[in-house]
């Protein structure tokens, strides 16, 4: 039986690439997303069995539980959870809005926390349960204007390490990838003079994520894996 993979933030650039790559490997997909509808062609690319759970605020524990209940109802289980849902804001501490700190912690940490907690009963029933989070290389040494974002992603790193320790006896691995700048249209628009070739291609990042989500990655847990291209 093919593995069941849930991807949060599935309608974004990275989420789309991860989902379609997982489908190409034979996975059955659950696409979980805050936005109301998937991009054109995504569901078709992921296959007829694909479950779409749209309009979900994963910062709400009840909404995260409802999403995982739908996964269980459709597939009867879950083998891998890939937490891509999140966001970015640039602002200085002095001039910025303190409310953005709460917003980024909700978008980056609480989404991963709530989705993981809701998925645990399903993952414990899998012979090879996996959680893969998306952290950030920029959270290892925060730059100016990156305080709130880096703090929220550093929290994701610590969630990853702690949960990996908690779940060792259950055979579930928990890891995170730490990308630098991902080559997306939004990042190109924000930094038009940058060397895009030095950035991380979404397909290259997806390959690392899907390895960590695979049965073959059984010996890797609690890892924070830099995926930084040539940045």
C-alpha positions in Angstrom: 0.0 0.0 0.0 1.3 3.5 -0.9 2.2 5.8 1.9 -0.2 8.6 3.0 1.5 12.0 3.2 -0.2 15.2 4.5 1.3 18.5 3.4 0.4 21.7 5.2 0.8 24.9 3.3 0.2 22.8 0.3 -1.0 25.6 -2.1 2.2 27.6 -1.8 5.2 27.4 -4.1 7.1 24.9 -1.9 4.0 23.0 -0.9 3.0 22.4 -4.5 6.4 21.1 -5.5 6.6 18.8 -2.4 3.1 17.5 -3.0 3.5 16.8 -6.7 6.9 15.2 -6.1 5.4 12.9 -3.4 2.6 12.0 -5.8 5.2 11.1 -8.4 6.7 8.7 -5.9 3.4 7.0 -5.5 2.1 8.7 -2.3 -1.5 9.4 -1.6 -1.8 13.1 -0.7 -3.7 15.2 1.8 -3.3 18.8 0.9 -4.0 21.1 3.9 -4.1 24.8 3.5 -5.4 28.1 4.9 -6.3 29.4 1.4 -9.8 28.6 0.1 -8.9 26.8 -3.1 -5.9 25.0 -4.6 -3.9 26.4 -7.6 -5.1 25.3 -11.0 -3.8 21.8 -11.9 -2.4 20.9 -8.4 -5.1 18.3 -7.5 -4.9 16.7 -11.0 -1.1 16.5 -10.7 -1.4 14.8 -7.3 -3.9 12.1 -8.4 -7.6 11.2 -8.1 -7.3 10.0 -4.5 -6.0 13.4 -3.3 -7.8 14.9 -0.3 -8.1 18.7 -0.2 -8.7 20.3 3.1 -8.9 24.0 2.4 -9.7 27.1 4.5 -8.0 25.6 7.6 -6.4 27.8 10.3 -3.9 25.4 11.8 -3.1 27.9 14.5 -6.4 26.7 16.0 -6.0 23.3 17.6 -9.6 22.3 16.9 -9.2 23.1 13.2 -6.0 21.1 13.1 -7.7 18.2 14.7 -10.6 18.4 12.2 -8.1 18.3 9.3 -6.4 15.2 10.6 -9.8 13.6 11.3 -10.6 14.1 7.6 -7.3 12.5 6.7 -8.2 9.5 8.9 -11.6 9.2 7.4 -10.3 9.3 3.8 -7.2 7.1 4.1 -7.6 5.2 7.4 -4.2 6.4 8.5 -1.2 8.7 8.0 2.5 7.9 7.4 4.1 11.3 7.1 3.3 14.9 8.0 5.2 17.7 6.2 4.7 21.0 8.0 5.2 23.7 5.4 2.6 26.2 6.5 4.1 29.5 7.6 4.9 33.0 6.7 7.5 35.8 6.7 7.5 39.4 7.7 10.5 41.8 7.7 10.5 44.5 10.4 12.9 46.1 12.8 12.3 45.8 16.5 12.3 49.6 17.0 9.9 50.5 14.2 7.9 47.3 13.9 4.5 46.3 15.2 4.9 44.0 18.3 1.7 42.2 17.2 3.7 40.7 14.3 5.7 38.6 16.8 2.5 36.9 17.9 1.4 36.6 14.2 4.6 34.9 13.1 4.6 32.6 16.1 1.1 31.6 15.2 1.9 31.1 11.5 5.2 29.3 11.9 5.2 27.6 15.3 1.6 27.0 16.3 0.7 25.6 12.9 3.4 23.0 13.1 2.7 22.3 16.8 -1.1 21.8 16.3 -0.8 19.8 13.1 1.8 17.5 14.7 -0.2 16.9 17.9 -3.3 16.1 16.0 -1.4 13.7 13.7 0.3 11.8 16.4 -2.3 9.0 16.9 -2.2 8.3 13.2 1.6 8.4 12.9 2.0 6.1 15.9 -0.1 3.5 14.0 2.2 3.7 11.0 5.1 1.4 10.6 7.3 4.3 9.6 5.8 7.6 11.0 7.5 10.8 9.9 7.3 14.5 10.7 9.3 17.0 8.7 9.2 20.7 9.6 10.5 23.7 7.7 12.8 25.8 9.8 15.1 28.4 8.5 18.9 28.9 8.2 18.2 32.5 9.1 17.1 31.5 12.6 20.6 30.3 13.4 22.0 33.9 13.2 19.3 36.5 12.8 19.9 39.5 10.7 18.5 43.0 11.2 14.7 43.0 10.6 14.5 39.3 11.1 13.9 39.2 14.8 10.3 38.0 14.9 10.7 35.6 11.9 13.9 34.1 13.2 12.6 33.7 16.7 9.5 31.8 15.5 11.6 29.5 13.3 14.1 28.9 16.1 11.0 27.8 18.1 10.2 25.3 15.3 13.8 24.0 15.6 13.4 23.3 19.3 9.9 21.8 18.8 11.6 19.5 16.3 14.3 18.4 18.7 12.0 18.0 21.7 9.4 16.0 19.8 12.0 13.8 18.3 13.1 12.8 21.8 9.6 12.2 22.9 8.8 9.9 20.0 11.9 7.8 19.8 10.2 4.9 21.5 7.3 5.1 19.1 9.5 4.8 16.0 8.4 8.2 14.7 11.2 10.4 13.4 11.0 14.2 13.6 13.4 16.4 11.5 13.5 19.8 10.0 15.1 21.4 6.9 16.7 24.8 7.3 16.6 26.5 3.9 18.3 29.8 3.1 16.5 31.8 0.4 14.1 29.7 -1.7 13.8 30.6 -5.3 10.2 31.7 -5.5 8.5 34.4 -7.6 7.9 36.5 -4.5 11.6 36.4 -3.4 12.7 37.3 -7.0 10.3 40.3 -6.9 11.6 41.4 -3.5 15.3 41.0 -4.5 15.5 41.6 -8.2 19.2 42.1 -8.3 20.2 38.9 -6.4 21.9 35.9 -8.0 18.9 33.6 -8.2 21.1 30.7 -9.1 22.6 30.8 -5.7 19.3 30.3 -4.0 17.6 27.0 -3.2 15.4 25.6 -5.9 12.1 24.3 -4.5 12.6 20.9 -6.2 16.0 20.5 -4.5 14.5 21.3 -1.1 11.6 19.0 -1.8 14.0 16.2 -2.5 15.5 16.5 1.0 12.1 16.8 2.6 10.8 13.7 0.9 13.9 11.7 1.9 13.3 12.7 5.6 9.7 11.7 5.1 10.6 8.3 3.6 10.9 4.9 5.2 14.6 5.0 4.3 15.2 7.8 6.8 14.6 5.6 9.8 18.1 6.4 11.3 17.7 10.2 11.2 15.7 12.0 13.9 16.1 15.3 15.7 18.2 16.6 12.8 18.2 20.2 11.7 19.4 19.9 8.1 20.8 23.0 6.4 19.7 23.3 2.7 21.3 26.5 1.8 22.3 26.3 -1.9 25.2 28.7 -2.4 23.9 31.5 -0.2 
